[in-house]
Each structure stands twice: as structure tokens, then as C-alpha cells.
Amino acid sequence: MIPNFCRIFAPSKTNKMKKSPLKLVYVTPALYMAGGVERVLTLKANYFAEHFGYDITIILTEGKNKPLFYPLSEKIKVVNLDINFEELWNCSFAKKVIVYLRKQRLFKKRLSTELKRIRPDISISLLRREINFINEIKDGSRKIGELHVNRANYRNFEANDSNFVKNIFAKIWMHSLVAKLKKLDYFVVLTEEDKGAWSELKNICVIPDPLSFIPNKHSELRNKRVIAVGRYVYQKGFDLLLQAWAIIEKQYPEWQLAIFGDGNRLPYEQQMKNLGIDGSRCHLNGSTTNIQQEYVNSSIFAFSSRFEGFGMVLVEAMASGLPVVSFDCPCGPKDIVKNCEDGFLVKTGNVDALASSLSQLMNDETLRESMSKEGLINVQRFRIEQIAEQWRSIFESYNVSAS
């Protein structure tokens, strides 16, 4: 059945049905990194190939000859166009413009050639450089775009870095982007909140990211540890979390705070010293290969992001049995957390409120247990089986059938 939000785009039933497997092409920069987008794409593509029998090709521009970080089904084909936009990282501004234009022309030429060779039923852009021209490629495929960040922060991940000229450029760029998005058959965002930000678009659907793993065990909520997960960057707000921890740590000498993630930890280590935080009970860890076990070894999850595209770590933590305390930041938490049922949502940036809600959970074992039970139920809607069916409703609304 086609979801209500997609019905207006379904084609006429008189369209001829295809009996060959549905052929999809994904276009994304790279799969050699341990990023959230890479993980979600791999998870979805594997499921579509193995369970729906779709014929899937993933087209990349970066990481030629680098191994894929997440395992892909043997049924999925990978084509690397070897554009190497990463070369721009080491160019001066003047050279960057010239090199970018040259590479963009090469990208358009090679992607056009590849799509016309593959002749997919549907081409899916992850809204990177190909969105500038993918609608112009006459390969016969329907075009879908999926966005993994929210609109406000699509091109401004360090929100404290802006000026008048950048703001003018951003408005011009966004106007051009919206015009391109209108030409897509579907534009898919992760949250209802972000959908509301794209009021110009009528071709918009909401499909959240799927839960990346199904835990084989859950936290028993006995370890007195608060956990947070994410990169050590401004977006994740660990500076705010440390401020909140400094307020309450002395009240709970048996509790610890553990943060896990990639990035530069030095500024946060210095902040700990400035705040007088006990370093024996507050641990700034690097990334881990077994985050599932770290969730299980904790009893509360803290989410301090200033903004998000979705907030998959919230879903992972709740699936592991953890009650959560989260800033109600744009976008994601309010689509995931049911306030006062499976966690607390507090005003973004309100350090005192974050500290107070953490304190409430640290002080109340019964509350932790009840929120844990509710969370385990509520996150079932993010299982890959449910999310995959939403995608299949879009794909097969074109009357292109895999059977």
C-alpha cells in the first residue's frame, strides 16, 4: 500500500509493469569512512538487495582503491568514478575554484555515461554535488533525493561561523537548491520537523533512518554511568554537557560520565580542568568498535547536540535499554523521544535543565527502569524491516515491480 504522503505522486495504473528486478542506483561520495550516512546507506542497500531482490549499484566519486568500511552484500555493485573532490582540501582558494569546476564537469560527464549504461529505474542522490545536474541526465530513471541533515544546517555545520557575505551567498544558493529539489520525483527527509522547514516543496516525504543494530542484550541499569556518543565538534555540544556535569557531579560521587567519539579532545580536556571536573570519573574516550557493549555498560544516555539531522545514537541507546536526557534540538529528538515517557527533552542549550534532568534520573532507579521499558517499545518503529517497507512503498509506487 502506498503511504498517504506519497499517493499524489503515484503514476497511473495503466503504466506497463516490469517483471525484471527493480534497478536502483545510489550516488554518494564515498564508503571508506565510518560515517553515519555511509552506515545507513550500507544497511539499507544490503536489506533491499537481500530481502527485496533489488538490483543495486552504488556510484562513488572518492576513495578509489580504498576498502569499504562497512560490509556490502555481494549482490551490490560498486562503481567508483575516481573524481577525487578531496583534492580540493589542499588547494588555495583561487585554485580551488578552477579545480572544482573542472572536476564537476568531469563528474557530470562520467555520471551521465554510467547512468545511461546502467539504465536504472530509480536514481537516488544523497544530495551532494550531483544534485546540481542529476535531473538533467536523460537516462530514463526517476530521481529521488534524500537528505541526512536538517535544512538550517545543510551547508553550515559550524553555526557560529557566518557573516553578511556568507549569509547572502547562502540565500542565493538555497534558492537555487530548492529549484533543483522541486524537479525531483521525491525528496526524502528524516523528520517531520525538518519537513516543515521545506514549505516550498510538495514532493516531500519523511522516512527516518533505520536502527543500525538490534542489540542482543540490554542494560540492566546497574552501572552508575552516563554515556554520550558523537564527534568532538561544536555541533555535538559536549562543552554544554561538561558544564551540566560540573553542576551535579559532586552530588553523585558514585556516578561517572563517559563520552565516546572521534575528533580533537584537547579543548574538552582543558574545559574539564577549568571547571574543576574530577578526571577520575569523567572520561573523554576515542571511538570504539563495540559501542553496543558501552551502551549496555551504562544506565543513562545524554544527548547534548545543538542541531542534528536525526540523532541515530538516541535510537541506538534506547534500543539498548537506556533512558535518555536530550536537548530538544532541531531536528530529530522530538521525533524520537517521548518526553517524560522514555526520556526527557529539555530546551536546547539550557545547561541547568540538562543537569536537573540527569540528576532526576540518577537519583531515581524506578524512573530509569520505567523509561527503559517504554524506550524499548517505542524504538521498534525504527527497525530496518519497518523503514525498508516505507522505502519500498515509494520505489514501487511507480508501478515498477520487483516481481
Beta strands, then each sheet from edge to edge (+ up, - down):
strand 1: 23-27
strand 2: 55-60
strand 3: 77-80
strand 4: 122-125
strand 5: 142-146
strand 6: 186-189
strand 7: 204-206
strand 8: 225-229
strand 9: 256-260
strand 10: 282-285
strand 11: 300-303
strand 12: 324-327
strand 13: 343-346
sheet 1: 3+ 2+ 1+ 4+ 5+ 6+ 7+
sheet 2: 10+ 9+ 8+ 11+ 12+ 13+
end
